[in-house]
Every structure is written in structure tokens, then in C-alpha cells.
């Protein structure tokens, strides 16, 4: 059996916990790193959402933490190298992350629960079809301006 290549953990001072990369995963998203202005707020808001979507706590260090689901992980980090304190989803850069979120009932439940977890609804007048008549999804934004799209299967 061939050796499976190993990718390093997140850049910076975090732990060096490699994630194996299987040949079948070639080209798949490996990880996303979000730099945030308030680590504890991000830990609370992202931790709830990612946990609800099946991610498990993965790494933790002084300036960040991550959650993993299969070979993919998501990092939130309050880096000492941050040059600003505001994320603008409408500026060049990251607009949103989209997640498969189960059934329509699952999307409804997660979106409703998110309102008490620091997330606000985007496009409430168009819910659940803001992405078009055949697209069932909830759009949420957290206190730091990061948007997520929760998409129902089918």
C-alpha cells in the first residue's frame, strides 16, 4: 500500500496535527481558515453551528481552534497578524460558506436555533427560496459578518 501524503495543520503557531490526504480526496477542499476579530465569540458561534452540522472539535491553541468533519476542517483564528477588525462579505474576498444541512426540516430547525446562538437571518422576506424557486436554503450571518448558506437536500 502506498504512503498517504500528509498535509500540515493550520499555518502559524497552532498545533502541528497533520490530516492524512487519501488519493481519492485529490482536489477536494482540505480546510478553510477564517481570521476573526474575537476568538471567543467565533468559538461560540462557529462551534455551535459546526457541531450542529456534524463537525467535531479538532484543534485548540492560544489564537485559534478548529472543527473537523472527515478530511475537511474549519479554523477560526484571532491572529496577531490581523490588520483589521471587520469582515465585509460584500467586499472582495469571502462572501459565504455553503453547507449541506439535511432535510428541509433540518434547515428550518438549524436556522431557527441559530437566532439564539448569535446568528441573524439574511433575506427573511425570501426564505426559504432566496436562491431561487427550486433552491431551499437558509442564509445566516453571525456577529462578525460571516455568512453561511444552509442547503436542504433535494
C-alpha positions in Angstrom: 0.0 0.0 0.0 1.4 3.4 -0.9 2.0 6.0 1.7 -0.7 8.6 2.1 0.6 12.1 1.9 0.1 14.2 4.9 -0.8 17.9 4.9 0.4 20.2 7.7 -2.1 21.7 10.2 -3.0 25.4 10.0 -0.3 27.9 9.5 1.1 29.9 12.4 1.6 28.9 16.0 -1.1 26.3 16.2 -0.5 22.6 16.8 1.0 20.5 14.1 -1.7 17.9 13.8 -1.5 16.5 10.2 -4.6 15.4 8.3 -4.0 12.4 6.0 -4.8 13.1 2.4 -6.2 10.0 0.6 -5.6 9.8 -3.1 -9.4 9.8 -3.7 -9.5 13.2 -2.0 -7.2 14.8 -4.6 -8.7 18.3 -5.4 -11.2 18.2 -2.5 -11.4 21.1 -0.1 -8.9 20.5 2.7 -9.6 23.3 5.1 -10.8 26.8 5.4 -9.2 29.3 7.8 -11.2 32.3 8.9 -9.4 35.2 10.7 -11.8 36.6 13.2 -11.7 39.8 15.4 -13.0 38.0 18.6 -11.9 34.4 19.2 -14.3 33.6 22.0 -17.3 34.9 20.0 -16.2 32.9 17.0 -15.6 29.8 19.1 -19.2 30.1 20.4 -21.0 30.9 17.2 -19.0 28.8 14.8 -18.6 26.0 17.3 -22.4 25.7 17.8 -23.1 25.7 14.0 -20.3 23.4 13.0 -21.2 21.0 15.8 -24.8 21.1 14.6 -23.6 20.2 11.1 -21.6 17.2 12.3 -18.1 18.7 12.8 -16.1 17.7 15.9 -13.7 19.8 17.9 -10.3 19.2 16.4 -7.5 21.6 17.4 -7.1 24.3 20.0 -4.3 26.8 20.6 -3.8 30.2 22.0 -5.0 32.1 19.0 -7.5 29.7 17.4 -9.3 26.5 17.2 -10.8 24.2 14.6 -13.5 21.6 13.9 -13.2 18.6 11.6 -15.6 16.5 9.6 -13.9 13.7 7.7 -10.8 15.1 6.0 -12.0 18.7 6.0 -11.6 21.1 8.8 -12.5 24.7 9.5 -10.3 27.0 11.5 -11.2 30.3 13.3 -8.2 32.3 14.4 -7.6 35.6 16.0 -4.2 36.0 14.5 -1.7 38.5 16.0 -1.1 39.4 12.3 -4.7 40.7 11.8 -4.7 44.1 10.1 -8.3 44.9 10.7 -11.3 44.0 12.9 -14.2 43.9 10.4 -15.2 41.3 7.9 -17.3 42.6 4.9 -19.0 39.8 3.0 -19.7 42.3 0.2 -16.1 43.3 -0.3 -13.6 41.2 -2.4 -12.8 38.0 -0.6 -15.0 35.5 1.1 -18.8 36.1 0.6 -20.1 32.9 2.3 -19.6 29.3 3.1 -22.4 26.9 2.0 -23.1 23.7 3.8 -25.4 20.7 3.0 -27.7 20.8 6.0 -30.0 17.8 5.6 -33.7 17.9 5.0 -35.9 21.0 4.8 -37.0 20.3 8.4 -33.3 20.2 9.4 -32.6 23.5 7.7 -35.7 25.1 9.3 -34.6 23.8 12.8 -30.9 24.9 12.4 -31.9 28.3 11.1 -34.4 28.9 14.0 -31.9 27.7 16.6 -29.2 29.9 15.1 -31.2 33.0 16.0 -30.5 32.3 19.7 -26.8 31.4 19.0 -25.6 34.8 17.7 -26.7 34.3 14.0 -29.2 36.5 12.3 -31.3 35.6 9.3 -30.5 37.2 5.9 -33.2 37.7 3.3 -36.1 36.7 5.6 -38.7 38.0 3.2 -37.5 35.4 0.6 -37.0 32.4 2.9 -36.6 29.6 2.1 -36.2 30.4 -1.6 -33.8 33.3 -1.7 -31.6 31.3 -4.0 -34.4 30.6 -6.4 -37.7 28.7 -6.5 -36.1 25.3 -6.7 -33.4 26.0 -4.0 -34.4 25.5 -0.4 -31.9 27.2 1.9 -31.4 29.4 4.9 -28.9 32.3 4.9 -27.5 33.3 8.2 -24.9 35.9 9.2 -23.0 36.0 12.5 -22.0 38.9 14.7 -18.7 39.4 12.8 -20.4 39.5 9.4 -19.7 36.0 8.1 -22.5 34.5 6.1 -23.4 30.8 5.8 -25.9 29.2 3.5 -27.6 26.0 4.8 -28.9 24.0 1.9 -31.6 21.3 2.1 -31.1 18.1 0.1 -33.3 17.5 -2.9 
